[in-house]
């Protein structure tokens, strides 16, 4: 998802998205360990998307507190 699309989501939706992405990352790491991972670049993509979502989540939480 693009940052613009993520900014349209609410805080609970962003938290849910982070949880799903972290679960996906865990599964990808497991597949990598057993040499079943088809696209190793997907790990990098998921890590970056987690960072993107967390950044937007922090922005929203800060603006909600002010």
N, CA, C and O atoms as a GROMACS GRO file, in nm:
protein
  264
    1UNK      N    1   0.083  -0.118   0.000
    1UNK     CA    2   0.000   0.000   0.000
    1UNK      C    3   0.088   0.125   0.000
    1UNK      O    4   0.197   0.127   0.058
    2UNK      N    5   0.039   0.223  -0.064
    2UNK     CA    6   0.110   0.351  -0.066
    2UNK      C    7   0.081   0.428   0.063
    2UNK      O    8  -0.018   0.402   0.131
    3UNK      N    9   0.169   0.522   0.094
    3UNK     CA   10   0.154   0.601   0.215
    3UNK      C   11   0.023   0.680   0.212
    3UNK      O   12  -0.042   0.697   0.316
    4UNK      N   13  -0.014   0.729   0.096
    4UNK     CA   14  -0.138   0.805   0.085
    4UNK      C   15  -0.259   0.720   0.123
    4UNK      O   16  -0.350   0.767   0.191
    5UNK      N   17  -0.260   0.596   0.080
    5UNK     CA   18  -0.369   0.505   0.113
    5UNK      C   19  -0.370   0.471   0.262
    5UNK      O   20  -0.475   0.458   0.324
    6UNK      N   21  -0.250   0.457   0.319
    6UNK     CA   22  -0.240   0.424   0.461
    6UNK      C   23  -0.288   0.539   0.549
    6UNK      O   24  -0.346   0.516   0.655
    7UNK      N   25  -0.265   0.662   0.506
    7UNK     CA   26  -0.307   0.778   0.585
    7UNK      C   27  -0.460   0.787   0.595
    7UNK      O   28  -0.512   0.852   0.686
    8UNK      N   29  -0.531   0.724   0.503
    8UNK     CA   30  -0.676   0.726   0.506
    8UNK      C   31  -0.734   0.628   0.608
    8UNK      O   32  -0.851   0.638   0.643
    9UNK      N   33  -0.652   0.534   0.656
    9UNK     CA   34  -0.699   0.434   0.752
    9UNK      C   35  -0.700   0.491   0.893
    9UNK      O   36  -0.629   0.586   0.924
   10UNK      N   37  -0.782   0.432   0.978
   10UNK     CA   38  -0.790   0.475   1.117
   10UNK      C   39  -0.678   0.407   1.198
   10UNK      O   40  -0.610   0.317   1.148
   11UNK      N   41  -0.661   0.451   1.321
   11UNK     CA   42  -0.555   0.396   1.407
   11UNK      C   43  -0.575   0.246   1.433
   11UNK      O   44  -0.478   0.171   1.422
   12UNK      N   45  -0.696   0.200   1.466
   12UNK     CA   46  -0.714   0.055   1.486
   12UNK      C   47  -0.686  -0.026   1.359
   12UNK      O   48  -0.632  -0.136   1.366
   13UNK      N   49  -0.723   0.028   1.244
   13UNK     CA   50  -0.697  -0.041   1.118
   13UNK      C   51  -0.547  -0.050   1.092
   13UNK      O   52  -0.498  -0.151   1.041
   14UNK      N   53  -0.474   0.056   1.126
   14UNK     CA   54  -0.329   0.054   1.108
   14UNK      C   55  -0.264  -0.048   1.201
   14UNK      O   56  -0.171  -0.119   1.161
   15UNK      N   57  -0.312  -0.056   1.324
   15UNK     CA   58  -0.257  -0.154   1.418
   15UNK      C   59  -0.284  -0.296   1.370
   15UNK      O   60  -0.198  -0.384   1.383
   16UNK      N   61  -0.401  -0.317   1.315
   16UNK     CA   62  -0.435  -0.449   1.260
   16UNK      C   63  -0.344  -0.481   1.142
   16UNK      O   64  -0.300  -0.595   1.126
   17UNK      N   65  -0.318  -0.383   1.059
   17UNK     CA   66  -0.230  -0.401   0.942
   17UNK      C   67  -0.088  -0.438   0.986
   17UNK      O   68  -0.025  -0.525   0.926
   18UNK      N   69  -0.039  -0.372   1.090
   18UNK     CA   70   0.094  -0.403   1.142
   18UNK      C   71   0.100  -0.547   1.192
   18UNK      O   72   0.197  -0.618   1.166
   19UNK      N   73  -0.003  -0.589   1.262
   19UNK     CA   74  -0.007  -0.726   1.315
   19UNK      C   75  -0.004  -0.828   1.202
   19UNK      O   76   0.067  -0.928   1.210
   20UNK      N   77  -0.082  -0.803   1.096
   20UNK     CA   78  -0.085  -0.895   0.983
   20UNK      C   79   0.050  -0.899   0.912
   20UNK      O   80   0.096  -1.006   0.872
   21UNK      N   81   0.112  -0.783   0.896
   21UNK     CA   82   0.242  -0.778   0.829
   21UNK      C   83   0.350  -0.847   0.911
   21UNK      O   84   0.436  -0.915   0.855
   22UNK      N   85   0.345  -0.831   1.041
   22UNK     CA   86   0.444  -0.899   1.127
   22UNK      C   87   0.426  -1.050   1.120
   22UNK      O   88   0.524  -1.125   1.122
   23UNK      N   89   0.301  -1.094   1.113
   23UNK     CA   90   0.275  -1.238   1.100
   23UNK      C   91   0.327  -1.289   0.965
   23UNK      O   92   0.387  -1.396   0.958
   24UNK      N   93   0.305  -1.211   0.860
   24UNK     CA   94   0.355  -1.248   0.728
   24UNK      C   95   0.508  -1.255   0.728
   24UNK      O   96   0.566  -1.346   0.670
   25UNK      N   97   0.571  -1.159   0.794
   25UNK     CA   98   0.717  -1.157   0.802
   25UNK      C   99   0.768  -1.281   0.874
   25UNK      O  100   0.867  -1.341   0.833
   26UNK      N  101   0.702  -1.319   0.982
   26UNK     CA  102   0.741  -1.439   1.055
   26UNK      C  103   0.731  -1.563   0.966
   26UNK      O  104   0.820  -1.648   0.966
   27UNK      N  105   0.621  -1.572   0.890
   27UNK     CA  106   0.604  -1.685   0.800
   27UNK      C  107   0.709  -1.686   0.690
   27UNK      O  108   0.760  -1.792   0.654
   28UNK      N  109   0.742  -1.569   0.638
   28UNK     CA  110   0.845  -1.561   0.534
   28UNK      C  111   0.981  -1.604   0.587
   28UNK      O  112   1.056  -1.674   0.519
   29UNK      N  113   1.012  -1.563   0.709
   29UNK     CA  114   1.139  -1.604   0.769
   29UNK      C  115   1.144  -1.754   0.792
   29UNK      O  116   1.248  -1.817   0.774
   30UNK      N  117   1.030  -1.810   0.831
   30UNK     CA  118   1.023  -1.955   0.848
   30UNK      C  119   1.046  -2.026   0.716
   30UNK      O  120   1.123  -2.122   0.709
   31UNK      N  121   0.980  -1.978   0.610
   31UNK     CA  122   0.998  -2.038   0.478
   31UNK      C  123   1.142  -2.025   0.430
   31UNK      O  124   1.195  -2.115   0.364
   32UNK      N  125   1.206  -1.915   0.463
   32UNK     CA  126   1.345  -1.896   0.425
   32UNK      C  127   1.434  -1.998   0.494
   32UNK      O  128   1.528  -2.051   0.435
   33UNK      N  129   1.403  -2.026   0.620
   33UNK     CA  130   1.482  -2.121   0.697
   33UNK      C  131   1.475  -2.261   0.638
   33UNK      O  132   1.576  -2.333   0.636
   34UNK      N  133   1.358  -2.301   0.590
   34UNK     CA  134   1.345  -2.436   0.536
   34UNK      C  135   1.364  -2.439   0.384
   34UNK      O  136   1.334  -2.538   0.318
   35UNK      N  137   1.417  -2.328   0.330
   35UNK     CA  138   1.451  -2.317   0.188
   35UNK      C  139   1.331  -2.338   0.097
   35UNK      O  140   1.343  -2.407  -0.005
   36UNK      N  141   1.218  -2.282   0.131
   36UNK     CA  142   1.096  -2.290   0.050
   36UNK      C  143   1.050  -2.153   0.001
   36UNK      O  144   0.943  -2.142  -0.058
   37UNK      N  145   1.129  -2.051   0.026
   37UNK     CA  146   1.089  -1.916  -0.010
   37UNK      C  147   1.111  -1.892  -0.158
   37UNK      O  148   1.223  -1.905  -0.208
   38UNK      N  149   1.005  -1.856  -0.229
   38UNK     CA  150   1.014  -1.834  -0.373
   38UNK      C  151   1.068  -1.697  -0.407
   38UNK      O  152   1.146  -1.682  -0.501
   39UNK      N  153   1.028  -1.595  -0.331
   39UNK     CA  154   1.068  -1.458  -0.360
   39UNK      C  155   1.135  -1.398  -0.236
   39UNK      O  156   1.066  -1.344  -0.149
   40UNK      N  157   1.268  -1.405  -0.226
   40UNK     CA  158   1.336  -1.353  -0.108
   40UNK      C  159   1.322  -1.202  -0.091
   40UNK      O  160   1.337  -1.152   0.020
   41UNK      N  161   1.294  -1.129  -0.197
   41UNK     CA  162   1.278  -0.984  -0.188
   41UNK      C  163   1.149  -0.948  -0.114
   41UNK      O  164   1.134  -0.834  -0.069
   42UNK      N  165   1.058  -1.041  -0.100
   42UNK     CA  166   0.932  -1.014  -0.030
   42UNK      C  167   0.960  -0.980   0.117
   42UNK      O  168   0.887  -0.899   0.176
   43UNK      N  169   1.063  -1.040   0.176
   43UNK     CA  170   1.098  -1.008   0.316
   43UNK      C  171   1.130  -0.860   0.328
   43UNK      O  172   1.083  -0.793   0.420
   44UNK      N  173   1.209  -0.810   0.237
   44UNK     CA  174   1.247  -0.668   0.238
   44UNK      C  175   1.125  -0.579   0.219
   44UNK      O  176   1.111  -0.477   0.287
   45UNK      N  177   1.037  -0.618   0.128
   45UNK     CA  178   0.917  -0.539   0.102
   45UNK      C  179   0.828  -0.532   0.226
   45UNK      O  180   0.774  -0.426   0.258
   46UNK      N  181   0.812  -0.644   0.294
   46UNK     CA  182   0.726  -0.649   0.412
   46UNK      C  183   0.788  -0.565   0.524
   46UNK      O  184   0.716  -0.492   0.593
   47UNK      N  185   0.919  -0.574   0.544
   47UNK     CA  186   0.985  -0.495   0.647
   47UNK      C  187   0.967  -0.346   0.621
   47UNK      O  188   0.942  -0.269   0.714
   48UNK      N  189   0.978  -0.305   0.497
   48UNK     CA  190   0.961  -0.163   0.463
   48UNK      C  191   0.816  -0.119   0.482
   48UNK      O  192   0.790  -0.007   0.526
   49UNK      N  193   0.723  -0.207   0.450
   49UNK     CA  194   0.583  -0.172   0.467
   49UNK      C  195   0.548  -0.160   0.615
   49UNK      O  196   0.469  -0.074   0.654
   50UNK      N  197   0.606  -0.247   0.698
   50UNK     CA  198   0.585  -0.236   0.843
   50UNK      C  199   0.635  -0.100   0.891
   50UNK      O  200   0.567  -0.032   0.968
   51UNK      N  201   0.754  -0.062   0.847
   51UNK     CA  202   0.810   0.067   0.888
   51UNK      C  203   0.722   0.182   0.842
   51UNK      O  204   0.701   0.279   0.916
   52UNK      N  205   0.670   0.173   0.721
   52UNK     CA  206   0.584   0.278   0.667
   52UNK      C  207   0.456   0.291   0.750
   52UNK      O  208   0.414   0.402   0.784
   53UNK      N  209   0.395   0.178   0.784
   53UNK     CA  210   0.271   0.180   0.862
   53UNK      C  211   0.298   0.234   1.003
   53UNK      O  212   0.220   0.313   1.055
   54UNK      N  213   0.408   0.191   1.064
   54UNK     CA  214   0.440   0.239   1.198
   54UNK      C  215   0.467   0.389   1.200
   54UNK      O  216   0.430   0.458   1.295
   55UNK      N  217   0.530   0.440   1.096
   55UNK     CA  218   0.555   0.584   1.086
   55UNK      C  219   0.424   0.662   1.080
   55UNK      O  220   0.407   0.761   1.151
   56UNK      N  221   0.334   0.617   0.998
   56UNK     CA  222   0.205   0.685   0.983
   56UNK      C  223   0.123   0.671   1.111
   56UNK      O  224   0.051   0.763   1.151
   57UNK      N  225   0.133   0.555   1.176
   57UNK     CA  226   0.063   0.533   1.302
   57UNK      C  227   0.112   0.630   1.409
   57UNK      O  228   0.032   0.688   1.482
   58UNK      N  229   0.243   0.650   1.417
   58UNK     CA  230   0.300   0.746   1.513
   58UNK      C  231   0.252   0.887   1.482
   58UNK      O  232   0.216   0.962   1.574
   59UNK      N  233   0.250   0.924   1.354
   59UNK     CA  234   0.202   1.057   1.316
   59UNK      C  235   0.059   1.079   1.362
   59UNK      O  236   0.026   1.183   1.418
   60UNK      N  237  -0.026   0.980   1.339
   60UNK     CA  238  -0.167   0.992   1.378
   60UNK      C  239  -0.183   0.999   1.529
   60UNK      O  240  -0.265   1.076   1.579
   61UNK      N  241  -0.105   0.918   1.602
   61UNK     CA  242  -0.115   0.919   1.747
   61UNK      C  243  -0.068   1.053   1.804
   61UNK      O  244  -0.128   1.104   1.899
   62UNK      N  245   0.037   1.110   1.747
   62UNK     CA  246   0.085   1.240   1.793
   62UNK      C  247  -0.017   1.350   1.766
   62UNK      O  248  -0.040   1.437   1.850
   63UNK      N  249  -0.079   1.345   1.648
   63UNK     CA  250  -0.178   1.449   1.615
   63UNK      C  251  -0.304   1.432   1.700
   63UNK      O  252  -0.372   1.531   1.729
   64UNK      N  253  -0.335   1.309   1.739
   64UNK     CA  254  -0.453   1.286   1.823
   64UNK      C  255  -0.429   1.338   1.965
   64UNK      O  256  -0.522   1.381   2.032
   65UNK      N  257  -0.304   1.332   2.011
   65UNK     CA  258  -0.271   1.378   2.147
   65UNK      C  259  -0.266   1.530   2.157
   65UNK      O  260  -0.282   1.585   2.266
   66UNK      N  261  -0.244   1.597   2.047
   66UNK     CA  262  -0.233   1.743   2.052
   66UNK      C  263  -0.364   1.813   2.037
   66UNK      O  264  -0.369   1.936   2.039
   0.00000   0.00000   0.00000
